[in-house]
Amino acid sequence: MIKFTIDGVEVEAEEGQNVLQVALDNGFDIPHLCYHEALEPYGACRLCQVEITKGNRTRLTTSCNYPALEGIQVQTRTEKVIKARKMVIELLLARSPNVPVIKDLAEEYSVGTPRFTLGDDDCILCGLCERVCREIVGVEAISFLGRGSDRKVGPPLEINPQTCIGCGACAYVCPTDCIKVEENENERTIVRWGRTLPMKKCKVCGRSFAPWFQLDYFGKITEGIPSDFWDKCPDCR
């Protein structure tokens, strides 16, 4: 086990963990929007910045992609850390002034009206949707498009992504709720990507529970599962 301190409190970590993961596991409050424990750290939102002292050097860095190391000292609430977070929140608030989670952060950190030009985008380019589609689902139906101020997330060529299985994982991990899923007995639509797929009904209870395309994909990538497993909803299995 690795030992180091967070705000003067000694904590333990396993090799391979990152500082944010250890901090959250030990009850320290570090804001973050682009981090998910099931995905590789990305460091996009910059909210999880902390001050880390290693040897004689102290630096401001994102805690999600800084490895837990023996003997380091982590400070989560210094004046420099708070100032950096407030700037990030101000930029996020200027980009997405109507997103509840951003407004809550602005209130918590006493960030008022941004000094920058206000936008009206509910996507903060955290990359969680793109990463879960690529790293976990494995279909890569969406990706980052464009550069600079035109950068966005979407399907290639911004047309209906034919590889999207309609699983909704992108909507599940989205921190700003900008990816909507609409569903009825017959079909499910991932609104942001314009993908609509027919639903499959459980052969036991008759309830629609997932798109056919999603279940066919799962059937192809899994081994050792009975062929009729995907014919039943989770409750009837």
LINWOMO-V783967 format. One record per backbone hydrogen bond with DSSP energy under -0.5 kcal/mol. NH is the residue of the N-H (numbers start at 0). CO is the residue of the C=O. If there is no record, write none. Layout:
BEGIN
((NH & CO) (NH & CO))
END
This chain:
BEGIN
((1 & 12) (3 & 10) (4 & 71) (5 & 8) (6 & 73) (8 & 5) (10 & 3) (12 & 1) (16 & 13) (18 & 62) (18 & 65) (19 & 62) (21 & 17) (22 & 18) (23 & 19) (24 & 20) (25 & 21) (26 & 23) (27 & 22) (29 & 27) (38 & 35) (48 & 45) (49 & 60) (50 & 74) (51 & 49) (51 & 58) (52 & 72) (53 & 51) (53 & 56) (56 & 53) (58 & 51) (60 & 49) (60 & 58) (62 & 47) (65 & 62) (66 & 64) (67 & 16) (70 & 2) (71 & 68) (72 & 52) (73 & 4) (73 & 71) (74 & 50) (81 & 77) (82 & 78) (83 & 79) (84 & 80) (85 & 81) (86 & 82) (87 & 83) (88 & 84) (89 & 85) (90 & 86) (91 & 87) (92 & 88) (93 & 89) (94 & 90) (95 & 91) (98 & 95) (99 & 97) (101 & 98) (102 & 98) (103 & 99) (104 & 100) (105 & 101) (106 & 102) (107 & 103) (108 & 104) (109 & 106) (110 & 105) (111 & 109) (118 & 93) (120 & 94) (130 & 126) (131 & 127) (132 & 128) (133 & 129) (134 & 130) (135 & 130) (135 & 131) (136 & 131) (137 & 132) (138 & 132) (139 & 132) (142 & 153) (144 & 151) (149 & 146) (150 & 147) (151 & 144) (153 & 142) (157 & 154) (158 & 155) (160 & 192) (161 & 159) (163 & 160) (171 & 167) (172 & 168) (173 & 169) (176 & 173) (179 & 177) (181 & 188) (183 & 186) (187 & 196) (188 & 181) (189 & 194) (190 & 179) (190 & 188) (192 & 189) (193 & 189) (193 & 190) (194 & 189) (195 & 193) (196 & 187) (198 & 185) (199 & 209) (201 & 206) (202 & 230) (205 & 201) (208 & 199) (209 & 199) (211 & 197) (214 & 210) (215 & 211) (216 & 212) (217 & 213) (218 & 214) (219 & 215) (220 & 216) (221 & 217) (228 & 225) (230 & 227) (231 & 228) (235 & 232) (236 & 232))
END
